[in-house]
């Protein structure tokens, strides 16, 4: 596998039997470029990474799998490594024919992976206290936020994607985290937990927990297969809102997620978006290692009550 200029349509690629996924951790720089983070499993920490293109691969049974090509460069701007981010699972020893490449759309696809999204049917708490399905929320509607009262919705995003790979939703059963109903969100959607007692040893009461880090195969599951409708709620600032009765973040606009927004919206909100992030939320993310225990979810649920 190489860069877009080296790819040839109809060439066939396949994973080796011993191939395994490794985490390429990236930091997004202010100019929209990426740097490999210190906790990465592959690549050289500190090296720059460029998003080269999106590719479409076809399996022998006609299924299409998309992937992103990321290029790592050294200090001399020479290619040091090629990284492939599959957006759907790829089977080992299966030949995949290259049927398409896309450079302009690659950033949008990469941004969509990082966008926090709720699924159709998720009930959002409005300023009045009413519980409204997210698909019925419109620009200008006022939603209750945890820290800033009622806030007007600036934009509602909507997209339908294959429920596979990094787009497969995380389903949290009713009651698991004191949520009133089943909550279905994108994998990197962060839930806000206020610990009245520090039961998981995070050293702080306020936590942001990625949904993917809670998967236990029972009360929190990955739902693969078919399609999923995702909705994003954008305010003038990043907020914590209430979905199915529990706290969860709204869409955060940063250099990585910005390409997911319509260009006309970015232009219209240009003066607001650079300050969309909130420094008071930095450092609240829970490391996955603290959640790698069978009772982690129960501890979080009880910590928010007692």
HELIX and SHEET records of a PDB file:
HELIX    1   1 UNK A    4  UNK A    6  5                                   3    
HELIX    2   2 UNK A  106  UNK A  114  1                                   9    
HELIX    3   3 UNK A  134  UNK A  136  5                                   3    
HELIX    4   4 UNK A  165  UNK A  167  5                                   3    
HELIX    5   5 UNK A  211  UNK A  214  5                                   4    
HELIX    6   6 UNK A  258  UNK A  260  5                                   3    
HELIX    7   7 UNK A  263  UNK A  268  1                                   6    
HELIX    8   8 UNK A  270  UNK A  273  1                                   4    
HELIX    9   9 UNK A  279  UNK A  281  5                                   3    
HELIX   10  10 UNK A  288  UNK A  291  1                                   4    
HELIX   11  11 UNK A  296  UNK A  303  1                                   8    
SHEET    1   A 5 UNK A  12  UNK A  13  0                                        
SHEET    2   A 5 UNK A  96  UNK A 102 -1                                        
SHEET    3   A 5 UNK A  48  UNK A  58 -1                                        
SHEET    4   A 5 UNK A  34  UNK A  36 -1                                        
SHEET    5   A 5 UNK A  26  UNK A  28 -1                                        
SHEET    1   B 5 UNK A  12  UNK A  13  0                                        
SHEET    2   B 5 UNK A  96  UNK A 102 -1                                        
SHEET    3   B 5 UNK A  48  UNK A  58 -1                                        
SHEET    4   B 5 UNK A  64  UNK A  73 -1                                        
SHEET    5   B 5 UNK A  79  UNK A  86 -1                                        
SHEET    1   C 3 UNK A 118  UNK A 119  0                                        
SHEET    2   C 3 UNK A 227  UNK A 234 -1                                        
SHEET    3   C 3 UNK A 155  UNK A 162 -1                                        
SHEET    1   D 2 UNK A 123  UNK A 125  0                                        
SHEET    2   D 2 UNK A 131  UNK A 133 -1                                        
SHEET    1   E 2 UNK A 142  UNK A 145  0                                        
SHEET    2   E 2 UNK A 149  UNK A 152 -1                                        
SHEET    1   F 3 UNK A 183  UNK A 185  0                                        
SHEET    2   F 3 UNK A 169  UNK A 172 -1                                        
SHEET    3   F 3 UNK A 220  UNK A 223 -1                                        
SHEET    1   G 2 UNK A 190  UNK A 194  0                                        
SHEET    2   G 2 UNK A 206  UNK A 210 -1                                        
SHEET    1   H 2 UNK A 240  UNK A 243  0                                        
SHEET    2   H 2 UNK A 246  UNK A 249 -1                                        
END                                                                             
